[in-house]
């Protein structure tokens, strides 16, 4: 009987076009496989396609493949667009070489293609993304080694004058002068490097490699709100359960700024049955930082903001516990907290108020929630929060309208104009009477304009 294999494939490119990498995270019944590679000059789409090609090629031809990609270009291309491309003999198709190769390796296979949102906390997709970046880095290292190997290492010929051909015995003095010059140059060079390092250095607490912080795209002024979610090893912080993922997105004046923070954390204990909820495995977390390593960075990002969370007591209890363990203040002491679950219960008493239920109630666009992910749930919660509190926006708009109306009344001026009156002549009056009679005969009732 054929086995079922799950693949997560992803591509990455630095520059687009530029240095690129591809990665495939393959989960079989026997275990996991991680493959990656790269090219020195390519595009993101070519790397996405290559990841799919290499991933499929790795698997047995009789296996049932379930493939997840965050590229709509790949997913729609192989399932929809490719049929038209073939009919047109690949005319005007970009990357035809790779599309033909992907079509060939997929032929006569049982494949289920799926799209997944990238960078949304899905463990498999995150692993494929890491592999793609690893492939790009390995390619960069290979390029560097090749360049060094091919460099001209021929030693320059010595200047014959330095060999004292006239017997002036200047060798010792020349060597001393050269040594002094080398020392001076070295000191100046070190000073320059030191200045550059000091000027451009980023504090370690703000630049942990496993903390993903995106900068705001909108420069807004006002109080910060952070829509936040966590994933944990269990339900009870009192019984040594730990946080394994934190995701938060920033909102100011009811507008998402584009800034966010996302961290995976090694809980220093097995995730246990909670993997069925979030899909984050022990193997995925083994190389992630411990909470103590990222606590300062996370605390600095969250501090002073209003935290908005669904069942906020759960998240805040865990965050307070984690920050207390590393000697930092309780987050609840430095942040205001809004619980959207409490808001929903007040607004919809006696109804289901889970995040999924609210998504359906407010008709929030559907997202793949096979597994819960902190950043994905934070994005969904932002939509729910704005929908639930939308009345406040209407109130503000009404108040603004009333204010503007009041201003317009106070500033209105009366202008008197003598308009001319034009009276009809006899012919025009006769034509009007005739039209009125015709209307009454046709419709069986007098015209509105009849006297």
C-alpha positions in Angstrom: 0.0 0.0 0.0 1.4 3.4 -1.0 2.3 5.8 1.8 1.2 9.4 2.3 3.9 12.1 2.3 3.5 15.7 3.3 5.8 18.3 1.7 6.3 22.0 2.6 8.2 23.8 -0.2 9.4 27.3 -0.3 11.8 29.6 -2.2 13.7 32.7 -1.2 15.6 35.4 -3.1 17.8 38.3 -2.0 17.2 41.0 -4.5 14.8 39.3 -7.0 16.7 38.8 -9.2 19.7 38.0 -7.1 21.1 35.2 -4.9 18.3 32.7 -4.2 17.6 29.5 -2.3 15.0 26.7 -2.2 13.9 24.3 0.5 11.7 21.3 0.9 10.6 19.9 4.3 9.4 16.3 3.7 7.5 14.3 6.3 7.2 10.6 5.5 5.9 7.7 7.6 9.5 6.8 8.4 10.7 10.2 9.4 11.6 13.7 8.2 13.9 14.9 5.4 15.2 18.3 4.8 16.7 19.3 1.4 17.8 22.7 0.1 19.9 24.4 -2.5 20.4 27.6 -4.3 21.6 29.6 -7.3 23.8 32.7 -7.5 21.5 34.7 -9.9 17.8 33.8 -9.9 14.3 35.0 -9.0 11.9 34.2 -6.2 9.4 32.5 -8.5 12.2 30.2 -10.0 13.2 29.2 -6.5 9.6 28.4 -5.5 9.3 26.2 -8.6 12.6 24.5 -8.0 11.6 23.7 -4.4 8.5 22.0 -5.7 10.4 20.1 -8.4 13.1 18.9 -6.0 10.6 18.0 -3.3 8.4 15.9 -5.7 11.5 14.3 -7.3 12.7 13.2 -3.8 9.5 11.1 -3.2 8.6 7.7 -4.5 6.4 7.8 -7.6 3.6 5.7 -6.0 3.3 7.8 -2.9 0.3 10.1 -2.2 1.8 13.6 -1.9 0.2 16.4 0.0 2.1 19.6 -0.9 1.9 22.9 0.9 3.3 26.1 -0.8 2.9 29.8 0.1 3.2 30.7 -3.6 -0.1 31.2 -5.4 2.1 31.3 -8.6 3.1 27.7 -8.1 -0.2 26.4 -6.8 -2.5 28.0 -9.4 0.1 27.5 -12.2 0.3 23.7 -11.7 -3.4 23.2 -11.1 -5.1 25.7 -13.4 -2.9 27.8 -15.8 -0.7 25.0 -17.1 -3.5 23.5 -19.2 -3.8 26.7 -21.2 0.0 27.1 -21.4 0.3 23.6 -23.0 -2.4 24.4 -25.6 -0.4 27.5 -26.6 2.8 25.5 -26.7 4.2 27.5 -23.7 4.1 30.8 -25.7 4.7 33.9 -23.6 5.1 31.8 -20.4 7.8 32.9 -18.0 10.1 30.2 -16.7 8.9 27.6 -19.2 11.9 25.4 -18.6 11.0 24.9 -14.9 7.2 24.6 -15.6 7.9 21.8 -18.1 10.2 20.1 -15.6 7.6 20.4 -12.8 4.9 19.1 -15.2 7.1 16.1 -16.1 7.9 15.1 -12.5 4.2 15.4 -11.5 3.0 13.2 -14.3 1.1 10.1 -13.3 1.5 11.0 -9.6 -1.3 11.3 -6.9 -0.7 14.9 -5.7 -2.8 17.2 -3.6 -1.7 20.8 -3.9 -2.5 23.3 -1.2 -1.8 27.0 -0.5 -0.7 28.2 2.9 -0.1 31.7 4.1 3.6 32.4 4.5 5.2 33.6 7.8 2.0 32.9 9.6 3.3 30.5 12.2 2.8 27.2 10.4 5.7 25.0 11.6 6.1 23.2 8.3 6.1 26.4 6.2 8.6 28.1 8.6 10.9 25.1 8.3 10.8 25.2 4.5 11.5 29.0 4.7 14.5 28.3 6.9 15.8 25.7 4.5 15.4 28.1 1.5 17.4 30.7 3.3 20.0 28.0 4.3 20.3 27.1 0.6 20.9 30.7 -0.3 23.6 31.0 2.4 25.3 27.8 1.3 25.4 29.0 -2.3 26.9 32.3 -1.1 29.6 30.5 0.8 30.4 28.3 -2.3 30.6 31.4 -4.5 33.0 33.0 -2.0 35.2 29.9 -1.8 35.3 29.7 -5.6 36.3 33.3 -5.9 39.1 32.9 -3.4 40.4 29.8 -5.1 40.4 31.5 -8.5 42.1 34.7 -7.2 45.5 35.4 -8.5 47.8 34.4 -5.7 51.1 34.9 -7.7 53.7 36.6 -5.4 54.8 39.9 -6.9 58.5 40.1 -8.0 60.7 42.0 -5.6 62.1 45.4 -6.6 65.8 44.8 -7.5 66.7 48.2 -5.9 65.6 46.9 -2.5 68.4 44.3 -2.7 71.0 47.0 -2.3 72.8 46.4 -5.7 75.3 49.2 -5.0 76.5 47.8 -1.7 75.2 50.7 0.4 74.2 48.4 3.3 70.6 49.9 3.6 68.8 46.6 4.2 68.5 46.8 8.0 67.4 50.5 8.0 64.8 49.8 5.2 63.3 46.9 7.1 63.0 49.0 10.3 61.3 51.8 8.3 58.9 49.3 6.7 58.1 47.7 10.1 57.3 51.2 11.6 55.1 52.1 8.6 53.2 48.8 9.0 52.7 49.4 12.7 51.3 52.9 12.0 49.0 51.7 9.2 47.8 48.8 11.4 46.9 51.2 14.2 45.1 53.6 11.9 43.2 50.7 10.3 42.2 49.3 13.7 41.0 52.8 14.8 38.9 53.1 11.7 37.3 49.7 12.1 36.7 50.4 15.8 34.9 53.6 14.9 32.7 51.9 12.3 31.8 49.0 14.7 31.0 51.4 17.5 28.8 53.6 15.3 26.9 50.8 13.6 26.6 48.4 16.5 23.1 47.2 17.4 22.4 46.3 21.0 22.2 42.5 21.4 18.9 42.8 23.2 17.3 44.3 20.0 18.8 42.0 17.4 18.3 38.4 18.4 18.4 36.2 15.2 15.3 34.3 16.2 13.2 37.3 16.9 11.4 38.5 13.8 10.3 42.2 14.1 8.9 44.0 11.1 9.0 47.8 11.0 5.9 49.9 10.7 4.9 50.9 7.1 2.6 53.7 8.4 4.0 56.5 10.5 1.0 57.1 12.8 0.8 59.0 16.1 -1.2 57.9 19.0 -1.4 55.2 21.7 -0.1 51.8 20.6 -2.4 48.7 20.7 -0.9 45.3 20.2 -3.2 42.4 19.1 -1.4 39.5 20.7 -1.6 35.7 20.9 0.5 32.9 22.4 0.9 29.2 21.9 1.9 27.1 24.9 2.7 23.5 25.9 -0.5 23.3 27.9 -3.3 25.1 29.8 -1.7 25.5 33.2 1.1 28.0 33.8 1.1 26.9 37.5 2.0 23.3 36.5 5.2 24.3 34.6 3.6 24.7 31.1 5.6 27.1 29.0 5.2 29.5 26.1 6.5 28.2 22.8 5.3 31.0 20.4 4.4 34.7 20.7 2.9 36.8 17.9 1.7 40.4 18.1 0.7 43.1 15.5 0.6 46.8 16.1 -2.4 49.1 15.7 -2.6 52.8 16.1 -5.9 54.8 15.7 -7.6 51.6 14.5 -5.1 51.2 11.7 -2.6 48.4 11.4 0.8 50.0 11.0 2.5 46.9 9.5 4.8 46.4 12.6 4.8 43.0 14.2 6.8 40.7 16.4 7.0 36.9 16.0 9.1 34.5 18.1 9.4 30.7 18.5 10.7 29.6 21.9 12.3 26.4 23.2 10.2 25.6 26.3 12.9 23.3 27.7 10.2 20.5 28.0 8.2 18.3 25.6 5.2 20.0 24.0 3.1 16.9 24.6 -0.5 16.6 23.3 -0.6 20.4 22.6 1.0 19.6 19.3 -2.4 18.5 18.1 -3.6 22.2 18.6 -0.7 24.2 17.2 1.3 21.7 15.1 4.6 22.8 16.6 6.8 19.8 17.3 9.7 19.3 19.7 12.0 18.8 16.7 11.1 22.2 15.3 11.7 23.9 18.7 15.0 22.2 19.6 17.2 24.9 18.1 15.0 27.9 19.1 16.1 30.3 21.8 15.0 29.9 25.4 12.7 32.5 26.9 15.5 34.1 28.9 17.4 34.8 25.6 14.6 36.8 24.0 12.8 38.2 27.1 14.5 41.7 27.0 13.6 42.2 23.3 10.0 41.0 23.7 9.5 43.1 26.9 10.8 46.2 25.1 8.4 45.7 22.2 5.3 45.1 24.4 6.0 47.5 27.2 3.5 50.5 27.5 1.1 49.3 24.8 -2.5 48.2 25.3 -2.6 44.4 24.9 -5.6 43.1 23.1 -6.1 39.3 23.4 -8.9 36.7 23.2 -9.2 35.2 26.7 -6.5 37.7 27.7 -6.2 36.2 31.2 -4.7 33.1 29.8 -2.0 34.9 27.7 -1.2 37.5 30.4 -0.8 34.8 33.1 1.7 33.0 31.0 3.6 36.1 30.0 3.7 37.4 33.6 5.0 34.0 34.7 7.7 33.9 32.0 8.9 37.5 32.6 9.0 36.9 36.4 11.2 33.8 35.9 13.9 36.0 34.2 13.6 38.8 36.7 11.6 41.3 34.7 8.5 43.2 35.8 5.1 41.7 35.3 3.8 42.7 31.9 0.3 43.3 33.4 2.0 46.1 35.5 3.2 48.0 32.5 0.4 47.4 30.0 -3.3 47.9 29.9 -5.2 44.8 28.8 -8.4 44.4 26.7 -10.0 41.0 26.6 -12.0 40.5 23.4 -13.7 37.4 24.8 -15.2 39.6 27.6 -16.2 42.1 24.9 -17.9 39.4 22.9 -19.8 37.9 25.9 -21.2 41.4 26.6 -22.1 42.0 23.0 -23.5 38.5 22.3 -24.7 37.0 25.6 -25.6 33.3 25.6 -23.8 32.6 22.2 -20.6 30.9 21.3 -17.8 33.5 21.4 -14.7 31.5 20.4 -12.5 33.1 17.8 -13.8 30.8 15.1 -17.4 31.6 16.1 -16.7 35.3 15.9 -15.0 34.9 12.5 -18.2 33.3 11.2 -20.5 35.8 12.9 -18.7 38.8 11.5 -17.9 37.2 8.1 -14.2 37.6 8.4 -12.4 36.3 5.3 -11.5 32.6 5.9 -7.9 31.6 6.6 -6.3 28.2 6.9 -6.5 27.3 10.6 -5.8 23.6 10.5 -3.3 24.5 13.3 -3.4 27.5 15.5 -0.5 29.9 15.1 0.2 32.9 17.3 0.8 35.5 14.5 -2.1 34.1 12.3 -4.5 34.2 15.3 -3.4 37.8 16.1 -4.1 38.8 12.5 -7.6 37.2 12.7 -8.3 38.7 16.1 -7.4 42.2 14.7 -10.2 41.8 12.1 -12.6 40.5 14.7 -11.8 43.4 17.2 -12.3 46.0 14.5 -15.6 44.4 13.5 -16.8 44.1 17.1 -15.9 47.7 18.0 -17.0 49.2 14.6 -19.9 51.0 16.3 -17.4 53.4 17.9 -16.2 54.4 14.4 -19.8 55.1 13.4 -20.4 57.2 16.5 -17.3 59.2 15.8 -18.3 59.8 12.2 -21.8 60.8 13.3 -20.4 63.3 15.8 -18.1 64.6 13.1 -21.0 65.0 10.7 -23.1 66.9 13.3 -20.1 69.1 14.0 -19.7 69.9 10.4 -23.4 70.5 9.9 -23.4 72.9 12.8 -20.5 74.8 11.4 -22.2 74.9 8.0 -25.4 76.4 9.6 -23.5 79.1 11.4 -21.5 80.1 8.4 -24.4 80.1 5.9 -25.3 83.4 4.4 -28.5 84.6 2.7 -28.2 86.0 -0.8 -31.2 87.7 -2.4 -31.3 87.5 -6.2 -34.0 88.9 -8.5 -34.8 86.1 -11.0 -36.7 87.0 -14.2 -40.1 85.4 -14.7 -40.8 84.1 -18.3 -44.5 83.7 -19.1 -45.8 81.3 -21.9 -47.4 82.8 -25.1 -50.7 81.7 -26.5 -49.3 79.0 -28.8 -47.4 77.4 -25.9 -50.5 77.4 -23.7 -52.6 75.7 -26.4 -49.9 73.0 -27.0 -49.8 72.4 -23.2 -53.6 72.0 -23.1 -53.5 69.6 -26.0 -50.8 67.4 -24.4 -52.8 67.3 -21.1 -55.9 66.1 -22.8 -54.0 63.4 -24.7 -52.4 62.2 -21.5 -55.9 61.8 -19.8 -57.3 59.9 -22.8 -54.4 57.5 -22.9 -54.1 56.8 -19.1 -57.7 57.3 -18.0 -56.9 59.8 -15.4 -55.9 63.5 -15.4 -52.3 64.6 -15.6 -50.7 65.9 -12.5 -50.3 69.2 -14.3 -54.0 69.5 -15.3 -55.8 72.3 -13.6 
